[in-house]
């Protein structure tokens, strides 16, 4: 978010928590993108604040967290001191979560894979209506194919991303027999190392698909330690994930920090991932 919008988002998070009886003397911005994560102290709450246009996503995330809390999933939990819902204030959607102090040690590949297996097992135990991951691919494809929504994307790269997204999706859409509920974007930035062990955050991306779609977000060694995972399918999913990442970076209204460099890096990663698929 730009500075003015960020200040409004911070105030929305602070005011929401205060009105619910939580003590807020200071606010620390932990993450700033299209939505922000704020640590509220001394009540130690993590406030997730998004423009009200993302209200449905925020409500879906809270719903996912509420379901997973009943099945002991390795995920961040909503703050138990306030109602489990999204609060709308000053055109922002605010949800309040437990703040987990990060542990300094790095999450090992074995612990990452174990967290995945426990999370996927928990997801199989809940009944939740979630989109298929190919629906998200379709949204990315529309962004790429619409010149008004991605005006800076060169024609050659537009054709490359469009053919990659459509071609890989066609292969997945034919067989959905092994699909289940997934996290959706369980990359290392969405797995916290806490005193409770590794916990997944950012649950709004929950979707349906093969477990390999989740595994493709993690370092390669993690997939090798996940029993029964299809290595070739992980490679194809990784190429698809990088193609979607690139599509988001070329959106006219994308607010990812260092966007120009990420645009270059994303396209390079797509090509590298496609090369791995061919080698496989």
Phi, psi and omega in degrees: 000147174290164190303317181295313179295323179298317179299320178293321179295318178300315180294323178296318178294315181297311183295321180298312180296318181298317181294339178269008175092009179267141181277123180233106176260339182206156179230130179245124178281116181268322182212137179227114175215227177290340167222164187239153173245129185235135171265122179259126181235149008270005183290348180053062175242143171260114178262128174255120187237125181228152173305147186298344173296341178260018183304316182298320178296317180296318179293323178295318180299316178297321178296317178299313181299320180297317178294316185288337178297335182276351184237020174057043178284150178280070183227157174295145184252156173294152179293125185286351184275351183230161180301142181281075184208171177264135180251132180258126180212127176051047178066025175233147174260122186241126172237146187244127189234160172294134176269130180248121176293123182291145175268139188293330186290150181282144177286124180285160178299323180294319179291325177298312181296321179295318177298319177301310184297320178291322179293315179296322177296318178295319180296330178288346184264356181248154179252109186215133177278112182225150180291157172282149183299335179292339174295322177292323177298320180298322177295316178298321180295321177296322178298319181291319185280347181262108183295330179289330181273340178224065189292336183272353184286118180298152184302318182295321179286328177298314179296320180297311180294320181297314181291325179293312180297313183290320182293314180291323180296322182300323180291326182282323189292345183283333185224111180241020184295330182261016184283153174207179173293140181231166171293311177109318177215061184274051178286169184305330178291344179253018175233111183267140172265112185235176177294339175277356186103183180295133180230132177280142176234179179060069187271001182291346182270007181307133183206181177252147179166185177284151180303333181297334177296319175293313184298333182292345178277345186262165174305150188302324183298331181296316179297328179292335183265357180269112185300130174086000181286144179270110185297318180296321179292324176299317179299317181293320178295324179294320177297319179294319179299317180292326177295320177293317178304315180295319179301317180296323183291336181270000175296142181302322185259017178295138182241019179296132176302148180055041187301319184299316179291323179293330175298315179294312182298320181298314179297321177296321180293324177300312181296319179295319180293322177295323176298320178296322178298317181294320178296321179297000000 
